[in-house]
Amino acid sequence: MAPSTAIVWFRRDLRVHDLPALAAAAAGHDRVVPLFVVDEARVGGRFASPNRTWFMLESVRLLGGELEALGAPLVVRTGDPRALVPALALELGGADVYTSRDHAPYGRTRDRAVGEALAASGSTLHPQRGVLVHEPDELATAAGAPFSLYSPFRRAWEIRARRSPLGPPTGLGRHGVDPGRLPTLDT
């Protein structure tokens, strides 16, 4: 039987410790292909900032070093993730994709499009918790509605149980995918 492969699509959560998406992929698959897509819509849009882009690229570079130490080099692609993520999954023979849920409007729209493209080719997008301590639907008033006042929200947030932090995974497996190149501010 061929080894099963999963993609972990990194976005804002550039870490190997305490990342549920990475832990789930490593636990369920023989090989993990870490992926970061330099999303041109995010770095070149109307809110483009050289300082923010530099910080992101430097953080991705550091993440790449941590992943290399775990045996799975970071794959970097530049362009539209709605096309690039499904294309890599197809290139890997139908790999499933794990990522942290993105609750922002752009992220939800992008993830829905990626999930549909993956499903059309037989793969699955597995969004995991990871960016927030508590998911938005986990905290509500006694009537089940979202909080409209901060103090009651804060009290509910503070007493809600938190999951234990996860360590970095082991045995991600070398994947052999061309890692690509992390752009610089000049390119």
C-alpha positions, 0 to 999 in steps of 0.5 A: 500500500502506498504511503498516505500523504497530507498537506498542512497549509500554513497561513497565520499560524506559523508554528510547529508547537501547539498546532492542531492541524499539524498534529492531526495530519501527522497522526493520520498520515505517513508523510506530511507536506508543509505548505505556505502560499504567498497569497498575492491578494494579501501581500499586494492588495490595497492594505499592502505594507512592506513592514508587514510583508517583511515580518511575514516572510521572516516568520515563514523563513523561521518556520521553514527551519523548524520544519526542516529540523523535523524532516519535512521541508516547507514547500512555498508557492506564490499565487492564488491559493484557490488554485495552488493548494488543490493543484499540489494535492492533485500532484501528490495523488489526492492528498488531504489538506489540513489547516487552521480555521480562518474566521475572517470573511476573506478566509472563509470565502477562500477556504470554501473555494479551496474545499470545493476544488479539493472535493472535485478531485477527491481530496478533503479540506480538514479545517482545525481549531488553532488560531483562537483559544475558543471557537466563535460558536463555543461562547454564547449567552444562556439563550444561545446568542452571541454576547453583546457586552464584553464583561459577560463574554470575558467571564464566560471566556475565562471559565471555559476549559482550555485544551492542553498545548500540543508538542511538535509532531515527530516523524513527518517523513521526507516528501520529495516535493520541490520546495520552491523559493521564498520571495524577498521584498525585492522579488 
